[in-house]
Amino acid sequence: MAQVRHETILFSGHVQGVGFRYATMQVAREFEVAGHVRNLLDGRVEVDVEGAPGEIDAFVAAVEERMHGYVRKTERSGGMREARFSGFAIV
């Protein structure tokens, strides 16, 4: 299988209870990315996403723009791996 960029992105701020996961899923449809979004118990939202590096960068920027005012901090980590996701979902 081909290697793709994988990132785990943690959004913090006022990101739960404001439609963040649904908005993230809608934004994901605009880009060639796959993965999922979920709420964490500590109040953050976690996005696991894979795709081309440029697509991921544009996706994250679009989520931050769409949810401007709610996101206080974005933490990103990742690397290359084989593709594991198909589509984008809320989990």
Secondary structure, 3 states (H helix, E strand, C coil): CCEEEEEEEEEEECCCCCCHHHHHHHHHCCCCEEEEEEECCCCCEEEEEEECHHHHHHHHHHHHHHCCCCEEEEEEEEEEEECCCCCEEEC
